[in-house]
């Protein structure tokens, strides 16, 4: 399908391109020529947000709108996870970590109209850099929920350096930043038993949630690995 380029940038990690398809008008994001996501099939990004927050509320027994929920998102993408998180008014602060400065700039310049309101929300802070470095900078017990969607799971790395996201050292750093009952959730297109094993070495409890999705008219399942810090 023919497409028109909206924006292009090159970093030390390679080429990132935002295009608009002529057939359906959807925006499409590609990294080093590989399709990452578009603005049509957004159910997985939105489900990452709702499923993670629901898991946190169930664990923490949060019932009212008075309890603040601070959320850190690893990976901005086209912004649909962020938009879904902000739809929950219990969420009082969102820090979004994105490795590509150009992608953050494109959002701020309004190149992704579907999520322009989310980018401008007063609860949102956007930072650029490696998610491993950004997590290391966080104060202990500072987040109720950490959502990680930098790849589509450990078997589908966008950048080879992202392999560190699925290892014990980084997951331990995530655990340190969680408030009591806080959770870290990692999205994966396929079952990731090695990730599950490592998470069980770090968190008080780990749950694999199987999420049914429909892609291109075909039913499939994605997987969300949720690690809980537990109480005080």
Backbone as CSV, one residue per row, in Angstrom:
resi,resn,N_x,N_y,N_z,CA_x,CA_y,CA_z,C_x,C_y,C_z
1,UNK,0.840,-1.184,0.000,0.000,0.000,0.000,0.882,1.244,0.000
2,UNK,0.600,2.198,-0.892,1.369,3.424,-0.965,1.203,4.231,0.305
3,UNK,2.235,4.993,0.642,2.164,5.818,1.839,2.919,7.105,1.611
4,UNK,2.564,8.130,2.410,3.253,9.401,2.331,3.998,9.656,3.623
5,UNK,5.247,10.090,3.502,6.057,10.326,4.693,5.576,11.567,5.428
6,UNK,5.378,11.432,6.735,5.024,12.554,7.593,6.270,13.128,8.244
7,UNK,7.144,12.238,8.729,8.377,12.681,9.379,9.385,11.535,9.350
8,UNK,10.649,11.915,9.383,11.732,10.923,9.392,12.878,11.454,10.235
9,UNK,13.538,10.564,10.963,14.710,10.938,11.743,15.675,9.761,11.775
10,UNK,16.935,10.071,12.000,17.963,9.048,12.139,18.718,9.320,13.425
11,UNK,18.828,8.298,14.266,19.600,8.392,15.501,20.682,7.326,15.472
12,UNK,21.426,7.210,16.569,22.456,6.176,16.625,21.875,4.769,16.570
13,UNK,20.564,4.649,16.788,19.896,3.344,16.721,19.363,3.040,15.335
14,UNK,19.380,4.029,14.440,18.910,3.805,13.081,17.820,4.775,12.671
15,UNK,17.017,4.361,11.720,15.997,5.219,11.123,14.633,4.995,11.759
16,UNK,13.932,6.087,12.026,12.546,6.030,12.498,11.707,6.883,11.557
17,UNK,10.602,6.313,11.083,9.788,6.973,10.065,8.321,6.911,10.456
18,UNK,7.640,8.049,10.322,6.195,8.135,10.513,5.575,8.412,9.156
19,UNK,4.668,7.535,8.710,4.034,7.697,7.405,2.519,7.676,7.556
20,UNK,1.845,8.233,6.543,0.394,8.145,6.475,0.015,7.310,5.252
21,UNK,-0.684,6.215,5.499,-1.075,5.325,4.416,-2.161,5.964,3.561
22,UNK,-2.055,5.795,2.272,-3.034,6.404,1.374,-4.354,5.647,1.371
23,UNK,-4.330,4.349,1.638,-5.548,3.554,1.558,-6.555,3.851,2.647
24,UNK,-6.086,3.874,3.916,-7.003,4.098,5.037,-6.690,5.354,5.834
25,UNK,-5.647,6.065,5.447,-5.307,7.303,6.136,-4.650,7.111,7.488
26,UNK,-4.322,5.880,7.840,-3.735,5.613,9.149,-2.280,6.060,9.191
27,UNK,-1.856,6.494,10.366,-0.443,6.740,10.606,0.239,5.428,10.957
28,UNK,1.464,5.284,10.501,2.213,4.049,10.713,3.626,4.401,11.151
29,UNK,4.102,3.717,12.175,5.451,3.940,12.697,6.328,2.750,12.337
30,UNK,7.499,3.050,11.732,8.468,2.015,11.399,9.838,2.389,11.962
31,UNK,10.550,1.388,12.446,11.908,1.574,12.959,12.832,0.668,12.158
32,UNK,13.819,1.277,11.496,14.740,0.526,10.645,13.992,-0.343,9.639
33,UNK,12.920,0.227,9.093,12.144,-0.448,8.064,11.158,-1.478,8.570
34,UNK,11.139,-1.726,9.869,10.257,-2.742,10.446,9.009,-2.074,11.028
35,UNK,7.840,-2.595,10.677,6.586,-2.068,11.203,6.544,-2.226,12.721
36,UNK,6.180,-1.151,13.421,6.062,-1.191,14.874,4.603,-1.090,15.302
37,UNK,3.883,-0.094,14.785,2.479,0.076,15.160,1.817,1.063,14.215
38,UNK,0.477,1.104,14.258,-0.254,2.108,13.497,-1.406,2.636,14.338
39,UNK,-2.190,3.545,13.768,-3.291,4.162,14.510,-4.626,3.474,14.247
40,UNK,-4.603,2.313,13.626,-5.830,1.530,13.412,-5.933,0.426,14.455
41,UNK,-4.896,-0.379,14.568,-4.908,-1.504,15.504,-4.264,-1.061,16.819
42,UNK,-5.074,-0.465,17.673,-4.572,0.106,18.930,-5.059,-0.652,20.160
43,UNK,-5.748,-1.766,19.949,-6.346,-2.467,21.091,-5.291,-2.978,22.057
44,UNK,-4.140,-3.430,21.544,-3.124,-3.978,22.446,-2.548,-2.892,23.340
45,UNK,-2.285,-1.719,22.767,-1.753,-0.615,23.569,-2.745,-0.189,24.644
46,UNK,-4.023,-0.136,24.272,-5.045,0.277,25.232,-5.265,-0.783,26.304
47,UNK,-5.197,-2.045,25.901,-5.367,-3.128,26.871,-4.215,-3.180,27.865
48,UNK,-3.019,-2.812,27.425,-1.896,-2.745,28.361,-2.235,-1.804,29.511
49,UNK,-2.826,-0.663,29.189,-3.178,0.318,30.216,-4.282,-0.190,31.124
50,UNK,-5.395,-0.597,30.549,-6.548,-0.967,31.372,-6.290,-2.222,32.192
51,UNK,-5.635,-3.207,31.608,-5.383,-4.452,32.325,-4.408,-4.225,33.473
52,UNK,-3.377,-3.409,33.248,-2.404,-3.127,34.302,-3.061,-2.384,35.457
53,UNK,-3.821,-1.348,35.144,-4.460,-0.581,36.214,-5.485,-1.427,36.966
54,UNK,-6.246,-2.242,36.255,-7.200,-3.127,36.928,-6.486,-4.082,37.876
55,UNK,-5.330,-4.593,37.436,-4.557,-5.503,38.288,-4.059,-4.788,39.534
56,UNK,-3.648,-3.543,39.385,-3.202,-2.792,40.555,-4.351,-2.548,41.524
57,UNK,-5.497,-2.118,41.001,-6.637,-1.833,41.883,-7.076,-3.089,42.626
58,UNK,-7.026,-4.229,41.938,-7.421,-5.474,42.588,-6.464,-5.835,43.717
59,UNK,-5.178,-5.580,43.514,-4.191,-5.934,44.534,-4.199,-4.960,45.693
60,UNK,-4.402,-3.677,45.388,-4.312,-2.647,46.424,-5.659,-2.325,47.045
61,UNK,-6.730,-2.914,46.505,-8.088,-2.661,46.995,-8.424,-1.168,46.925
62,UNK,-8.010,-0.550,45.809,-8.312,0.861,45.584,-9.726,0.964,45.037
63,UNK,-10.594,1.596,45.759,-12.000,1.671,45.358,-12.473,3.093,45.079
64,UNK,-11.846,4.081,45.691,-12.352,5.441,45.551,-11.479,6.235,44.594
65,UNK,-11.937,7.415,44.237,-11.177,8.275,43.365,-10.195,9.136,44.126
66,UNK,-10.045,8.913,45.429,-9.180,9.773,46.237,-7.753,9.259,46.340
67,UNK,-7.537,7.986,46.051,-6.195,7.423,46.166,-5.391,7.747,44.910
68,UNK,-4.276,8.450,45.039,-3.493,8.810,43.854,-2.812,7.595,43.245
69,UNK,-2.762,7.552,41.935,-2.088,6.472,41.226,-1.071,7.108,40.288
70,UNK,0.196,6.885,40.601,1.286,7.422,39.792,1.790,6.316,38.879
71,UNK,1.913,6.642,37.592,2.192,5.619,36.582,3.386,6.016,35.737
72,UNK,4.292,5.063,35.534,5.435,5.263,34.651,5.260,4.348,33.451
73,UNK,5.352,4.918,32.264,5.200,4.156,31.025,6.528,4.128,30.298
74,UNK,7.010,2.942,29.990,8.215,2.785,29.184,7.832,2.575,27.740
75,UNK,8.050,3.599,26.907,7.708,3.535,25.492,6.496,4.392,25.165
76,UNK,6.717,5.474,24.416,5.608,6.347,24.025,4.851,5.821,22.823
77,UNK,5.591,5.310,21.823,4.948,4.831,20.605,4.079,5.896,19.976
78,UNK,2.868,5.541,19.606,1.923,6.503,19.045,0.965,7.054,20.097
79,UNK,1.221,6.740,21.366,0.543,7.417,22.460,-0.758,6.823,22.950
80,UNK,-1.144,5.653,22.459,-2.456,5.126,22.836,-2.479,4.512,24.235
81,UNK,-1.361,3.953,24.677,-1.296,3.501,26.068,-1.413,4.699,27.005
82,UNK,-0.699,5.757,26.692,-0.778,6.969,27.501,-2.202,7.514,27.538
83,UNK,-2.847,7.592,26.406,-4.211,8.130,26.358,-5.163,7.307,27.214
84,UNK,-5.001,5.991,27.179,-5.884,5.121,27.960,-5.617,5.254,29.453
85,UNK,-4.363,5.389,29.832,-4.031,5.597,31.243,-4.675,6.884,31.754
86,UNK,-4.608,7.942,30.964,-5.144,9.237,31.385,-6.662,9.240,31.480
87,UNK,-7.320,8.309,30.810,-8.781,8.226,30.892,-9.245,7.837,32.285
88,UNK,-8.344,7.254,33.068,-8.643,6.886,34.454,-8.311,8.079,35.345
89,UNK,-9.322,8.697,35.935,-9.107,9.927,36.697,-8.394,9.676,38.029
90,UNK,-8.259,8.413,38.437,-7.480,8.119,39.639,-5.981,8.285,39.396
91,UNK,-5.593,8.298,38.133,-4.193,8.493,37.776,-3.860,9.976,37.915
92,UNK,-2.919,10.296,38.803,-2.597,11.690,39.100,-1.305,12.161,38.450
93,UNK,-0.451,11.225,38.058,0.806,11.603,37.423,1.244,10.499,36.487
94,UNK,1.765,10.877,35.312,2.284,9.900,34.358,3.638,10.384,33.844
95,UNK,4.641,9.566,34.023,5.949,9.822,33.441,6.121,8.867,32.272
96,UNK,6.390,9.409,31.086,6.573,8.590,29.895,8.028,8.664,29.466
97,UNK,8.677,7.526,29.387,10.077,7.446,28.977,10.145,6.940,27.538
98,UNK,10.718,7.719,26.661,10.850,7.356,25.246,12.300,7.561,24.814
99,UNK,12.866,6.563,24.167,14.272,6.619,23.808,14.539,7.530,22.624
100,UNK,13.558,7.723,21.743,13.778,8.506,20.531,13.284,9.944,20.707
101,UNK,14.180,10.917,20.810,13.751,12.318,20.946,12.878,12.789,19.791
102,UNK,13.150,12.295,18.599,12.361,12.725,17.440,10.898,12.342,17.597
103,UNK,10.630,11.165,18.144,9.249,10.734,18.318,8.519,11.630,19.312
104,UNK,9.186,11.999,20.386,8.592,12.934,21.342,8.305,14.270,20.660
105,UNK,9.245,14.730,19.859,9.080,15.994,19.140,7.899,15.929,18.188
106,UNK,7.733,14.823,17.483,6.616,14.700,16.544,5.283,14.777,17.273
107,UNK,5.205,14.163,18.425,3.973,14.258,19.208,3.721,15.702,19.629
108,UNK,4.743,16.361,20.121,4.571,17.741,20.589,4.201,18.681,19.457
109,UNK,4.606,18.348,18.239,4.287,19.182,17.084,2.934,18.833,16.467
110,UNK,2.223,17.884,17.055,0.883,17.554,16.605,0.808,16.633,15.415
111,UNK,1.882,15.881,15.143,1.876,14.975,14.003,0.992,13.751,14.236
112,UNK,0.621,13.495,15.505,-0.260,12.358,15.831,-1.528,12.946,16.463
113,UNK,-2.480,13.404,15.653,-3.649,14.121,16.187,-4.475,13.313,17.186
114,UNK,-4.505,11.982,17.041,-5.335,11.163,17.922,-4.936,11.289,19.390
115,UNK,-3.697,11.613,19.648,-3.229,11.648,21.026,-2.715,13.024,21.451
116,UNK,-3.043,14.050,20.686,-2.553,15.396,20.998,-3.016,15.855,22.380
117,UNK,-4.251,15.558,22.739,-4.768,15.975,24.048,-4.013,15.280,25.172
118,UNK,-3.642,14.022,24.970,-2.907,13.286,26.003,-1.539,13.902,26.231
119,UNK,-0.858,14.271,25.170,0.462,14.863,25.296,0.400,16.172,26.075
120,UNK,-0.687,16.920,25.904,-0.831,18.200,26.575,-1.433,18.129,27.959
121,UNK,-1.798,16.930,28.423,-2.414,16.792,29.745,-1.433,17.227,30.834
122,UNK,-1.924,17.980,31.803,-1.044,18.516,32.847,-0.453,17.439,33.746
123,UNK,-1.010,16.237,33.714,-0.486,15.157,34.531,0.730,14.485,33.912
124,UNK,1.050,14.820,32.656,2.038,14.080,31.877,3.389,14.787,31.855
125,UNK,4.439,13.995,32.036,5.814,14.449,31.829,6.472,13.484,30.847
126,UNK,7.052,14.029,29.783,7.763,13.222,28.802,9.261,13.395,28.996
127,UNK,9.985,12.293,29.056,11.437,12.341,29.150,12.028,11.419,28.095
128,UNK,13.220,11.766,27.620,13.884,10.933,26.631,15.106,10.268,27.253
129,UNK,15.320,9.039,26.843,16.476,8.299,27.344,16.180,6.819,27.456
130,UNK,17.189,6.053,27.806,17.043,4.610,28.015,16.150,4.362,29.227
131,UNK,15.187,3.471,29.105,14.288,3.182,30.210,15.075,2.641,31.408
132,UNK,16.146,1.914,31.163,16.946,1.402,32.275,17.571,2.540,33.077
133,UNK,18.046,3.573,32.391,18.626,4.721,33.081,17.554,5.513,33.830
134,UNK,16.412,5.672,33.219,15.345,6.474,33.830,14.797,5.791,35.076
135,UNK,14.627,4.476,35.022,14.180,3.750,36.211,15.218,3.871,37.330
136,UNK,16.486,3.804,36.981,17.547,3.900,37.991,17.533,5.242,38.710
137,UNK,17.011,6.277,38.051,16.969,7.617,38.644,15.778,7.839,39.575
138,UNK,14.832,6.904,39.578,13.599,7.120,40.336,13.804,6.886,41.828
139,UNK,13.054,7.643,42.602,13.079,7.510,44.053,12.355,6.227,44.454
140,UNK,12.804,5.581,45.513,12.149,4.361,45.987,10.691,4.625,46.327
141,UNK,9.857,3.650,46.050,8.420,3.678,46.392,7.682,4.854,45.751
142,UNK,8.073,5.214,44.534,7.501,6.417,43.916,6.413,6.152,42.878
143,UNK,6.170,4.881,42.518,5.196,4.583,41.473,4.270,3.450,41.896
144,UNK,2.992,3.628,41.591,2.027,2.553,41.821,2.030,1.543,40.670
145,UNK,2.321,2.017,39.466,2.295,1.120,38.306,3.383,1.497,37.320
146,UNK,4.100,0.490,36.830,5.088,0.656,35.769,4.627,-0.211,34.598
147,UNK,4.433,0.400,33.437,3.991,-0.298,32.241,5.121,-0.282,31.222
148,UNK,5.557,-1.449,30.780,6.694,-1.545,29.878,6.253,-2.120,28.533
149,UNK,6.401,-1.291,27.502,6.024,-1.700,26.145,7.062,-1.167,25.167
150,UNK,8.337,-1.401,25.483,9.404,-0.906,24.626,9.609,-1.801,23.406
151,UNK,9.163,-3.038,23.494,9.183,-3.976,22.372,7.795,-4.621,22.321
152,UNK,7.723,-5.778,21.662,6.506,-6.578,21.766,6.830,-7.861,22.517
153,UNK,7.677,-7.686,23.540,8.095,-8.832,24.334,9.561,-9.146,24.106
154,UNK,10.142,-10.009,24.923,11.571,-10.318,24.815,11.963,-11.007,23.521
155,UNK,11.007,-11.588,22.819,11.309,-12.257,21.557,11.256,-11.347,20.351
156,UNK,10.884,-10.080,20.550,10.723,-9.147,19.430,11.352,-7.799,19.794
157,UNK,12.663,-7.774,19.915,13.357,-6.567,20.339,13.408,-5.549,19.199
158,UNK,12.998,-4.310,19.497,13.160,-3.225,18.534,14.631,-2.842,18.439
159,UNK,15.309,-2.790,19.605,16.746,-2.544,19.676,17.365,-3.627,20.544
160,UNK,18.552,-4.111,20.174,19.190,-5.185,20.920,19.434,-4.803,22.381
161,UNK,19.692,-3.516,22.628,19.953,-3.074,24.001,18.746,-3.280,24.906
162,UNK,17.552,-3.416,24.317,16.340,-3.612,25.124,16.323,-4.953,25.839
163,UNK,17.228,-5.840,25.497,17.284,-7.134,26.180,17.457,-6.951,27.680
164,UNK,18.082,-5.839,28.083,18.301,-5.579,29.507,17.002,-5.392,30.264
165,UNK,15.942,-4.997,29.559,14.644,-4.759,30.202,14.081,-6.045,30.807
166,UNK,14.463,-7.169,30.283,13.883,-8.446,30.699,14.811,-9.231,31.637
167,UNK,15.821,-8.554,32.162,16.779,-9.212,33.032,16.590,-8.810,34.489
168,UNK,17.224,-9.582,35.370,16.973,-9.427,36.811,17.381,-8.049,37.346
169,UNK,18.507,-7.519,36.912,18.977,-6.245,37.462,17.957,-5.136,37.229
170,UNK,17.449,-5.051,36.021,16.483,-4.002,35.714,15.171,-4.232,36.449
171,UNK,14.710,-5.467,36.487,13.454,-5.756,37.177,13.571,-5.483,38.668
172,UNK,14.746,-5.719,39.231,14.979,-5.385,40.639,14.891,-3.879,40.849
173,UNK,15.421,-3.108,39.904,15.321,-1.654,39.984,13.866,-1.204,39.905
174,UNK,13.072,-1.854,39.058,11.638,-1.551,38.987,10.974,-1.831,40.333
175,UNK,11.276,-2.965,40.917,10.703,-3.343,42.210,11.010,-2.281,43.264
176,UNK,12.223,-1.766,43.260,12.621,-0.755,44.240,11.781,0.514,44.134
177,UNK,11.388,0.868,42.923,10.648,2.128,42.725,9.160,1.994,43.015
178,UNK,8.672,0.766,43.220,7.237,0.564,43.419,6.803,0.914,44.839
179,UNK,5.636,1.555,44.924,4.993,1.766,46.217,4.434,0.433,46.709
180,UNK,4.085,0.323,47.991,3.448,-0.907,48.472,2.248,-1.274,47.604
181,UNK,2.147,-2.536,47.240,1.113,-3.074,46.357,1.299,-2.652,44.908
182,UNK,2.373,-1.917,44.609,2.609,-1.495,43.239,2.933,-2.673,42.335
183,UNK,2.772,-2.464,41.017,2.998,-3.548,40.064,3.829,-3.063,38.878
184,UNK,4.582,-3.989,38.329,5.291,-3.788,37.068,4.697,-4.753,36.055
185,UNK,4.270,-4.223,34.905,3.629,-5.047,33.877,4.413,-4.956,32.573
186,UNK,4.654,-6.118,31.965,5.419,-6.199,30.719,4.572,-6.916,29.669
187,UNK,4.421,-6.276,28.533,3.611,-6.806,27.433,4.459,-7.716,26.549
188,UNK,3.875,-8.828,26.098,4.590,-9.747,25.220,3.625,-10.358,24.210
189,UNK,4.061,-10.417,22.962,3.218,-11.009,21.923,3.104,-12.522,22.077
190,UNK,4.116,-13.148,22.641,4.140,-14.604,22.806,4.404,-14.948,24.270
191,UNK,4.108,-16.176,24.686,4.494,-16.599,26.030,5.998,-16.420,26.222
192,UNK,6.392,-15.976,27.416,7.807,-15.708,27.702,8.179,-16.377,29.016
193,UNK,8.351,-17.691,29.013,8.602,-18.412,30.267,9.883,-17.975,30.967
194,UNK,10.913,-17.593,30.224,12.146,-17.156,30.873,11.926,-15.839,31.619
195,UNK,11.129,-14.947,31.024,10.784,-13.702,31.710,9.989,-13.995,32.967
196,UNK,9.045,-14.903,32.871,8.242,-15.283,34.029,9.138,-15.794,35.168
197,UNK,10.122,-16.612,34.825,11.025,-17.168,35.836,11.832,-16.071,36.522
198,UNK,12.362,-15.144,35.736,13.165,-14.065,36.310,12.303,-13.162,37.188
199,UNK,11.103,-12.872,36.741,10.225,-12.008,37.533,9.880,-12.657,38.869
200,UNK,9.739,-13.963,38.896,9.417,-14.655,40.150,10.585,-14.619,41.140
201,UNK,11.783,-14.373,40.636,12.934,-14.216,41.520,12.965,-12.835,42.176
202,UNK,12.196,-11.887,41.617,12.264,-10.497,42.048,11.032,-10.051,42.822
203,UNK,9.847,-10.392,42.326,8.607,-9.852,42.872,7.965,-10.812,43.869
204,UNK,7.136,-10.240,44.735,6.444,-11.054,45.734,5.469,-12.025,45.097
205,UNK,4.863,-11.621,43.986,3.928,-12.479,43.262,3.958,-12.089,41.800
206,UNK,3.791,-13.060,40.924,3.803,-12.830,39.484,2.613,-13.539,38.866
207,UNK,1.954,-12.861,37.941,0.810,-13.444,37.250,0.966,-13.214,35.756
208,UNK,0.715,-14.258,34.976,0.668,-14.116,33.523,-0.797,-14.011,33.105
209,UNK,-1.154,-12.891,32.517,-2.515,-12.673,32.049,-2.557,-12.862,30.542
210,UNK,-3.439,-13.724,30.072,-3.602,-13.948,28.635,-4.705,-13.033,28.121
211,UNK,-4.373,-12.207,27.120,-5.274,-11.175,26.626,-5.715,-11.531,25.210
212,UNK,-7.010,-11.804,24.990,-7.466,-12.068,23.627,-7.537,-10.779,22.809
213,UNK,-7.000,-10.815,21.605,-7.056,-9.662,20.711,-7.395,-10.160,19.307
214,UNK,-7.857,-9.240,18.480,-8.137,-9.546,17.080,-7.292,-8.632,16.222
215,UNK,-6.443,-9.211,15.400,-5.559,-8.451,14.528,-5.853,-8.817,13.085
216,UNK,-6.264,-7.819,12.303,-6.584,-8.085,10.904,-7.694,-9.100,10.727
217,UNK,-8.626,-9.117,11.669,-9.740,-10.048,11.598,-9.436,-11.427,12.141
218,UNK,-8.230,-11.649,12.630,-7.836,-12.966,13.121,-7.660,-12.931,14.644
219,UNK,-8.336,-13.811,15.369,-8.178,-13.840,16.825,-6.829,-14.409,17.220
220,UNK,-6.242,-13.834,18.243,-4.976,-14.328,18.781,-4.920,-13.950,20.257
221,UNK,-3.828,-14.241,20.894,-3.673,-13.869,22.302,-2.321,-13.208,22.514
222,UNK,-2.311,-12.205,23.372,-1.084,-11.591,23.847,-0.965,-11.901,25.338
223,UNK,0.176,-11.548,25.901,0.457,-11.946,27.273,0.983,-10.752,28.063
224,UNK,0.468,-10.601,29.268,0.903,-9.537,30.157,1.459,-10.179,31.421
225,UNK,2.728,-9.875,31.700,3.376,-10.410,32.886,3.368,-9.332,33.962
226,UNK,2.688,-9.618,35.064,2.472,-8.639,36.124,3.213,-9.085,37.373
227,UNK,4.153,-8.273,37.815,4.887,-8.542,39.038,4.434,-7.577,40.131
228,UNK,4.090,-8.102,41.293,3.572,-7.278,42.399,4.625,-7.148,43.500
229,UNK,4.727,-5.944,44.028,5.651,-5.743,45.136,5.113,-6.355,46.428
230,UNK,3.824,-6.292,46.651,3.267,-6.741,47.919,3.152,-5.577,48.881
231,UNK,2.687,-5.842,50.105,2.479,-4.790,51.107,3.773,-4.385,51.769
232,UNK,3.626,-3.580,52.797,4.806,-3.110,53.527,5.463,-4.271,54.297
